[in-house]
Amino acid sequence: MIKVTLTLDDDTVARLRRAASRSRKPQSQIVREAVREYAARLDQLSEEERSRLLEAFDRLVPGIPAKPAGEVDAELREIRAARRRWARPRRRADRS
């Protein structure tokens, strides 16, 4: 483990001490757990971000044209064929 020096305000230190006392854990462990939980929350969307993305989804999805599956498959075949026509020829390694 690495020792670090932090500067905390009086209220934060009081909370840290109370949490350590109540849980009967060292203050350093309380800080480690708090940082771990905080970092995990950063990977999640906030309620505001989630709502904004859902609203965008709800606006965009109705604009997606509904096509029969066969029509979609035909369109994908055309796109793939066009890509193959314009693709650079692949070099094959000599099999000597």
Helices and strands as residue ranges (DSSP letters): H 10-23, H 27-42, H 47-60, G 61-63, H 69-86
